[in-house]
Amino acid sequence: MYKMTSWALLLLAGVRLVAGWEHAAPEDFREVVAEGDVLVAFVAPDEPESAALEPEWLSAVAKGKERLVSFDCSGEGEESACDREGVDSLPLIVLFQNGDAVKHYQGPARAEAILNFVARRRRPAVSEILTAEQLSAFKTADETVFVAYLDPKDPAPGEVVADAARLFRDEFSFGTVTDAAVAEAQGVKVPAVVCYKLVDGDTVQFSEFGDLEKFVNWVEEASRPVIGELTVLNRERLLRRGWPMIYLFSSSEAERQQLRKTLYKFARSYYDSLTAVLVDPLEFPSLMGELGLDPNVLPAGAVHQLSLDRIFHYPKDKPLSPSALQQWGLDVYQERIKPWRPPGVTTSNDHPGLTVSASASAKLSVQNIPGVKIKIAGHDEL
């Protein structure tokens, strides 16, 4: 009997997946991942989390940029590929390189982000950019790109960049330019690093090379979108900023991107003093409850004032629009809206200067952060 190659299996899977989940056979697993880079989704199609991933995965497959294949982990018993690979949570996306599982994907469940992850892991941690044409292409190779313009006679800044690139390899792309003419054409004085953010269409520059910690701190802040996406990789560092977190929950990727578009100008105005994130409730199933929100009511919004550990719920009957958010912020400032209290928690005073001790939100707290103030319509807010 003719046995298809792994590449043929992948092509066949890709053609069929456009119409819906169509999984590779479990007995073909080892052959499918044997050569090159293959991104594998282990899923349970009937479960909500896998069903939410399906349209983005199919969109990624349809683009044909990378080798993607899925396996059904439901009802296969001990002989399933999922069981043999030790899959203990679903969906799980894993990058295989020449038969070995090298990295779990922990980024946004978006087609473009998924494809960028594979391409990023296929490149070296730091790509050498030799020409202006290569630089132009590299700037748009990922949603967030860092390009270091360096003097080849001074290796120290390049070493700092390389160390940081290894730390952030799962999220961002890094490259180096050592041709003085290319740097000059970009209007960059070496040594410097420029962050190009495709999502927001802006750039941020760094030139004060000192130590790795300073540069890493800059990378974390420079890479932050105007409205980001909460992920396992960025959640802790976003909380470390200490500024109020605006959580925007929605059940579909299309609706989350619409929220980003609608609220972009508003969030841009308060970029330095707020941290705005889109949240897939299926990715963080306990978060809405920790914030005191009803998980059955979507879309939903809340602000967590990290400095005082106070949580404010956005009204369920108001649209998530810039004008409505602006008015709501004023209402919070003028104390017409009180912080949410977990059941059983009482306090004698809800004045903004006092902390509400909330056991349900303890996991979200950031300790020992100075007071936070935000300017909204001429008033200090939150």
N, C-alpha and C positions, 0 to 999 in steps of 0.2 A: 504493500500500500504506500502511496506517496505521502510523505510527511512534510508538512509546511515548515519553512524556516521561521525563526522568531520574528524576523522582519515582516514576512508575509502575514503572520498571525496578527501583528500590530496593525498593519495596513487594513486587514479585514476588520479588526475590531474598531479602527478609527472610522471606517465607512459606515458601519452599523450603528456606532454610538451617536452619530448625528441625529438619529431618529429616537434615541432613548438608550437607557442602560442596556448594553449587550456585553456580557462579561466573557473573558477568556476562560477556558476550561481549567479547573484546578490542576489537572495532571500535566498541563503545558506550562505551569508556572516557571519552572527552572529554565526551560528553553527560552521563554519570553524574556527573562531578565539576564540571560547569559552574556550578552554582548552590549557594549556601549552604555549609554545613559538611558534609563527607562524610569519614568515616574509612574508609580503604582498606587491606585486608590483601592483600599480595602473598604468595602461598604456593605451595608444592610439596606437594600433598596426601599423596604417598607417602613423604615424608621425615619422620623422627621429630619434628623440631622443629615442623613444621606440624601434624602429627597431634596433638601435645600441645596446641597452641593451639586446635584445632577445638572441643572442648566448651565452653571459656570464650567463644570467639567466638560460637558458636551461642546460648549463654545470654544474651550481651549483645544479640544481634539479637532474641531472643525477648522481651526486656523492652520493646522498641519505643521507647526513650527518645531514641535518636539514629539518624542515617542511617549505616548500615554496609554495606559491600559488599566482596566479595573477587574476586580475579583469580587464575587458575591460571597459574603461570609455568613449568610443566613442559611441554616438548615443543611449544612454540608457534612456535619459530624467530624470525627477525628481525622478524616482523610483530606480535609479542606486545606487549601494553600494558606488560609488565614491561621488555622490551628498550627500548622507546621512552622509558620513564621512568628508565632507567639503574639499575634495581634490580640490585644486585650481591651481596646476601645475603638469605637467606630463613629464616623468614618476616620480612617487613618491614611495619610498620604506619605509615601516613602520613596525616596530616590535611591534607585539601585544603579551601581556602576560595575559593569562586568560581573554581574552575579551577586555582588555584595550590597547589603543595605548600608548606605553611608550617611543618610540624613533623613530625619522626619521633617516634613513641612509644617510650619507653625504660623504661617502668614495668613493674610486675608483670603477668604474663599471666593476669590475673583479670578476669572480666566486669565487676565493679563498678568496679575501678580503670580499666579501659579506658573505660567510660562517663563516669566522673568526669573523665577527661582531656579528652574532647571538650567537656563542659559547662564545665569550667574555662577552656579556651582560648576559648570563646565569650563569656565574661564579660570585663569590663575587668580589668586586673591588680589593681586595688583597687576593690572594689564599695562604693558608698555605701549605707549602711543607715540608713533614715529612721525606722522604727517598730519597736516591740517585736515585732510580728508578723513583720516582715522579718528581724529578728535571730534569732528562733526558727527560721525556715526556713533561714537561712544557716548556722547552727551544724551542721546535718546535711546540708549540700549537698555535703560532701566528707569524706573520711576524716580529714583534718587541716585545721583551719580556724584562721586567726589573725584575731582581731577587735581593732582598735585603738580604744580609747575616748579621744577627743581633745577638747581645748579649741579651738574654732574660732579663738580669738584668738591661739593659739600654734602657728604652722605648722611649727616645726622637727621635732617628733616625727613628724608626718605625712609629712614629706619622707623621713625615715629609713625609715619603714614602706614608702613607695612604692618606694624604691630596692631594698629587700630583696624586695618582692613581685615585682619584675621579675626578680630573680635566681632566684627559686624558683617561677616561674609554672608550670613543667611538673610540679610536685609538689604544691603546696599552694594553698589559696584564702585570699585576704586581703580584709578588709573594714574599713570605718571607721564609727564611731558618733560623732556630734558633739552629740547631744541629751543634755543633762545628766540629764534625767529617766530616760532609758533606761539610762544608765550607773548611776545611783543605784539603779534597780530591780534591777540585776544585782549590786549590792554592790561596784562597781568605782570606785575613786578615780582620776580622770583626772589626768595622762595615764597610760595603761597599755595593754598588749597582753595578751590572754588567748589561749592556745592550747587549742583544744578538740579532743581526740583521740577520734573516734568508735569506733575499734577497741578502745581500752583503757578508754573511758568516764571519762577523767579530764581535768583542766585544769591548766595551768601559767601563771603570770602573770609579766609583766615590766614594770618601771616605772622602771628606771634608765637613762633615755635619755642617751646620751653621744655615741657616734659609730656609724657604720654597721657597722664591724667587730664591735663589741661586740654589737650587735643580731643580726647575722648568726650569730655564734657561738651566741647564745641560741636562735635559730630552729633551727639544726642539732640542738642537744641536746634542745630542748623537743619537737621533732617526732618524735624517735626512739621507735618503739613498744617495748613490753616485749619482744616477739619480732618483729623486722622481717623484711622481705623484701629480699634482696640484689638490687640493680639496678645498671645502669651508672651511674645518677645518684648513688647514695648510697655506692657501695663505697669510694671514696677517703676520704670524710669519716668513715666508720665506722672505717676503719683509722687515721685521724689521732687518734681518741680515745685510742689507745694501750693500752686495756684488753684483756684476753684476748677473742678472738673465738671464740664457739661457733658452728660451722657445722653445720646440720642439713639433710642432703641427702635428698630424696625425689623420686621420678619422677612423682608425680601431684599436682595441685593439691589434691584432696580429702585426700590423706594429709598434705600439708604443713599444711593447716588443722587437721587432727586433732592433729598434733604441737604446733601452737600452743596448742590448747585443753588438751591433756594437760600441757604443761610451763609453762603460763602462770604459775601461782602460784610455781613454783620460780624462773622467770626474774624475776618481780616482786621476789622476795626479794633478788636480786643485781643489780637493775637498774642501780645506780650504778657497779658495779665489773666488770660483764661486758657484752659486746655480743653478743646472741644473734640469729642470723639464719637464716631458712629459705632454702634454695638450690634452685633448679631446675637440675639438672646440665646440661640442654640449653642453658640460657642462659649458663652458664659451663663450657664443655666441657673446659677444661684444668685447672680448679680442683681437682678431686678428685685428679688426678695430681700436682699441685704440693704437695698436702697429704699425698701418699703413700697415698691411699685407693684401693681397688679400685673402678673405676667400674661394675663389674658387680654389686656388692653394695649394695643399697639396701633400706631406708633406712640411712643412715650418719651418723656424727657425728665431729667432731674439734674440738679446742681449739688455737688458735694463740696462744701467749703472746708477744705482740708485743714486749715489752720485752727479751726474751732470745732471740727468734726460735727458740722451741722448739715443737714440734708433738706433741700427744698424741692417739692414736687411741682413740675409744670402742670397747669390745670388740664384735665382730661378733655374739657369742652372747648379748648382754644386750639387754633391751628398753629403748627410750628412754623411761624413766619417771622421775619425780622421785626416788623412793627409790634406783633404780639409779644415777642420775646423782650423787646425794649420796654414795653409797658409793664410786663411782669417783673422785670428787674427793678423798676421804680417802686412797684408795690412791695417787693421784698425789702427794699431800702427804707421805705416809709412804715415798715412794720405792720402792713396790712395783711401780710402772709407770715405765718409762723413756721418754724422748722418742724419737720416730721419727727414724731417721737415713736419709737418702737412700743408695742403694747406692754403695759406694766411699768414703763419708765416715766417718772414725773420729775419736774423741775419747778422751782419757785419763781423763776424769771427767765423769759425768752429773749432778753436783750442781746443784741449782737455781740456784746463784749463777753458773754458768758458761754462756757462750753456745755453742750448737752451730752451727757454720757449715754451713748447708745451702743448696747452690746451687739446688736445686729449689724452695725456698721463698723465694728472694731477692726475687721479685716481690711477695711479701706483706709484706716487712719494713717496719717503721717505725723510723727511726734516732733515736738520742739522746732516748729516752723514759725517764724515771726508773722505778725498780723498781715492779712492780705486785703488790699483795697483795689477796687476796679472803678474806673470812671464811666458812668452811664448818664448821658444827658445832663452833664453838669453836676452830678452827685457822685459821691463815693459809694460804691455798691459792693455788697458781699465782703 
